[in-house]
Amino acid sequence: MTSSTDLAGRRRTYVERVEQMLETLLPSPDTHPARLHEAMRYSVFNGGKRIRPTLAFATGEALGVPLERIDAAAAAVELIHCYSLVHDDLPAMDDDDVRRGKPTCHRAYDEATAILVGDALQALAFRALADYVPAEVPVASRLEMGSVLSLAAGSRGMVGGQMIDLEAVGRVMDAAQLEDMHIHKTGALIRASVVIGALCADGLNSGTRASLDHYAKCIGLAFQIQDDVLDVDGDQAVTGKASGADARLNKPTYPALLGLTEARRFAAQLVADALGSIEWLGADARYLRAVAEYVVRRDH
């Protein structure tokens, strides 16, 4: 069993690696046009948990992949995530003023700059895959990473989920509809993080990929449920954002549908299912197991 202390130490390694790669990828803040590049860095280096890169690294390690093969892929999924947060916070979307305890990008700069920041970060993610994934990763795998990430980020994944979310405001959703929304909005990129980490391995077979994808599907939904729970009873000083935003916007959530107790129970069931799907990996998957357990224990 891997302890939370062990995971914390390993996560520091993962975060240091991905942030070093992000430093390499992002233009310096004085590069022309300076305001755009400054705002891009503001939005990326803002204290994020780096869960998606952590999943990419932990998956690769479970399959025996050296960390240096995973750096650029991990950075690519984080750039897509950061872009999505910048756009989600805009007045036309969730209209948030605070992200991780700091003004959101459009508040720190302006709306037009925030839109362009998101556009630029998305483009940079695909440059990371095209130019920075090392040659030890087969060309076919590198090409598939781009396909996986674009599908997860687009209209059949994260962006599609955001559209469903916008259309759901003020409506009552049943459990199947709510799950469908979050599998797209949150889950698609989490699943892509795991698959892209696996694609850094030599000779990834369909059975391994399927079991890892099922793990990621369960973790992605559990992660969203915990987000919903924290929006209800999280400590704003810890979460870094105002509590009760979903209720104020009249958005469908798991606590609203199931109640807090049942929402927490459902998240725990999903984590158990995720752990069962990677049991066959044994000790090699210790960090994947620890991430799964962290998802429902986290307080921010």
Buried (B, 14 or more C-beta within 10 A) or exposed (E): EBEEEEBEEBBEEBBEBBBEBBEEBBBEBEEEEEBBBBBBBBBBEBEBBBBBBBBBBBBBBBBEBEBEBBBBBBBBBBBBBBBBBBBBBBEEBBBBEBBBBBBBBBBBBEEEBBBBBBBBBBEBBBEBBBEBBBEEBBEEBBEBBBEBBBBBBEEEBBBBBBBBBEEBEEEEBEEEBBBBBBBBBBBBBBBBBBBBBBBBBEEBEEEBBEBBBBBBBBBBBBBBBBBBBBBBEBEBEEBBBEBEBBEEEEBBBBBBBBEBEEBBEBBBEBBEBBBEBBEEBEEEBBBBBBBBBBBBEBEB
